[in-house]
Amino acid sequence: MNSKEALKVANQIFQSIFNKNNPYNLDELLKKYAFDIKLPHKVVDSFTGKITWAESINPTKFISQNNMELYDKQHGWMLKKKEVSSLDDVLKVWKKINYTTTERIYDSENVSKSDTIYRSENVYRSLDCRECKNVLFCDGCGSSEFILGCQRTGGSNFCIRVDDSGGCINSYNVICSAKISNSFFIQDCKNLDECIFCSHISDKKYCISNMQFEKEEYYEIKKEIVNWILSN
């Protein structure tokens, strides 16, 4: 997934949530919406010297999944048995073949700058995602589409900054909640639609800061909040 495709996905997400175009480039999106998310790091493939992406930067030697598989086909990873007289001899041999595999992409398409991605499509700079499509800067998400800057979230679509939640749609900044739609800044809630700045409530609509509003009042305030979100 290249940067142009990633920005197109971001714009679709912004249009769905805020009814406005995405005003940011990829670096700005990363800093604004994924500043605290665990994402793949840029490292160097020890075999090719080219950039690759890894979950951890603690190891010292890396090899991309593709290059690991290519080497296996061309040479094989098994070594001829040799005499060893000490544990130090064993560790020296182990050091020669102990490369950390990066960009582990399984049964997926159009994935870039990511690691441990399973059965997904159109993924950019993300980690540990499964059955997802159109994903930017996310970690630990599953069965979701059009998500940006989300963590440990499942079954959600068109969301930004949704963490530890499930069944969310068209929502921004949701934490530990379920079945949230068309809402912003929600924490520890369930089954809300068109609510903003709400916590610890369920089965509500047109609420702001846990206060009930009329539909017309709510949408007038929501316009101001959208402008505030995109201006900060």
N, C-alpha and C positions, 0 to 999 in steps of 0.2 A: 504494500500500500504506500504510494508516494505522497508527498506533502500536498499536492494539489487535490488528490482524492480525499485526504484527511480533512482538509479545509472544507471540502464540499459536504462531508458528513457533519462537520461542526455546524455549518450553516443550516442544514436540515434540522439539527437538534435545537438550535436557537429559534428557528422559525416555529417549531412545534411548541416550545415552552413559552417563549416570550413574544411570539409573533413579530420578531425583528430579525434582521440579518446579523450574523456574527461579525462584530467589529474588530476582532483580534487576529493576529497571526499565530502560528503554532507555538512559538516561544512564549508569547503572552498568555495563551491558553494554559500552557504548562505551569507558568508562574502563578496564575490567578486561580486555577481550579485543581491543580494536581501537585501543589507545593509540598504536601505532607504524605503523598502516596508512594508506597514502595514500587519502584519501576525498574526495568532492566538498565544496567549500566553499560557504558561503552568500554570494551576491552579489545585486545589485539589477539587475533588468531595466531597461535604460535607456529602453525605450519605455513601460512600464507603471508603473514604480516599485515593482513587486512583487518579492518574494523569489524567486530561482531558484538553481540549484545548478550549479557549474562545476568542471571538473577543475583549472583554474589560476586564481589570483586576480591574476596579473601584469597581464593586460589591464585597461584602464580602462573599457571599455564592453561591455555584455553584452546579449544578446537570447536568449530561450528558443527552442528549436526550433519550438514551436508558433507563437509570435509572428513568427518569421522567415518561416515558411510563409504565415501569414495576411497579412503585409505584401506578400509576393510576389504573392498572389492579388489583393489590393485595389489595389496601386499598381505593383508590379514594382520590381526593384532596379536596372534599367538607367537611366542618366541621359542627358539630351540632351548632345550634344557641345558643348563651349564652348572658346573660345580659351584657350590656356595659353602663357605666355611664359617660364616657368621651372619648374624641378623643384619649387620651393616651391608653385607653383600646383597642380601635380599632387598633391602630398602633402596640401594642404588639402582637395581633393575626396575623396581616399582616406579621410581622417579622418572625413568625414561618413558614409561607408557601411561603415566597418570595425568592425563589432560582432562580438564573439566569441560564437559560438552555444553555448548551455548546454542541459542536460538533453536531450542527443542520444539519443533512444530509438528504436530501429528494430525493427519487427516484434515488439514486446513488449507485455505487458499487466500492469497493476497495478504500475507502477514509480513510486517517489517518491524525491525528494531524491538522485537519482542522475544520472550522466553516462556517455555512451558505453556503452549497454547494447544488446545484440543478441540477438534471438530468445529472449527470456527472459520469465519470469512470476513475479510476487510478489517484487519486489526492493526493498530498503530501504537508503538511504544507502550505495550501492556504486558502484564505478567499473570500467569496462572488463571487463564480464562477458559471456559468450557461452553460449547454450544452457543456461542455468541456471534453477533454480526454487526459490523459498523461500530467499532469500539476504539476509543482514544484515551490514552493515559489512565488505564484502569488496572486494578489488582484484585484477584480472587472473585471474579464475577462469573455467573452462569446463566444460561438460557435467557439472555437479554439482547436487545438490539438498540442501536443508536444511543449509546451511553458515553459520557465524558467525565473523567475524574471521579469514578465510583469505586468503592471498595466493598468486598464481601457482601455482594448483593446479587439477588437472583430474580428471574421472572419479571424484569423491569424494562421499560422501553421509553426512549426519548427522555432521558434523565441526566442531570448534572449534579455532582456532589451528593450522591445518594449512598449512604454507608450502612452496612449491617441491616439491610431492609429487604423486603420482597413485595412483588406485585405492585410496583409503583409505575406511574405513567405521567409524562408531561410535567415533571416536577423538578424542583431545584432545592438543594440543601435539605435533605431528609436524613434523619438519624434514627436507627432502631425503631422502625415503623413498618406497617404493612397495609397494603391496599390504599395507597395514597395517590390521588390524581389531581392534576392541574393546581398544584399547591407549592408554596415556598416556605422555607424555614420551619420545618416540622420535626418534632422530637417526641419519641415514645407515644405514638398515636396509631390509631387503626381506623380504616374505613372513612377517610376524609376526602371530600371533593371541594375544590375551590376554597381552600383555607390558607391563611398566611400567619406566620409567627405564632404557631399553636403548639402546645405541649400537653401530654397526658390526657387527651380526650379521644372519644370515638364517635363514629356515626354522626358526623356533623357536616354542614355545608354553609359557605358564606360566613365563616368565622375569621376574625382577625384578633390576634392576641387573646384567644379564648373568649372573645366577645361576639355575640351574634349580631350580624348586620342584615339589612335588607339587600336584595340582589343588586339593585341600582347603586346603592351606597358602596357596596363591596367592590364593584367593578371600577368605580371612580377612584377609590383608594388604591386598587391594584395597579392602575395605570401609573400612578406616582411611584409605587414601589418598584415596578419594572424599570422605570427611568433611573431610579436610585441605584438599583442593582447594576445596571450597565454603565453607570457613570462613575462608580467607585472601583 
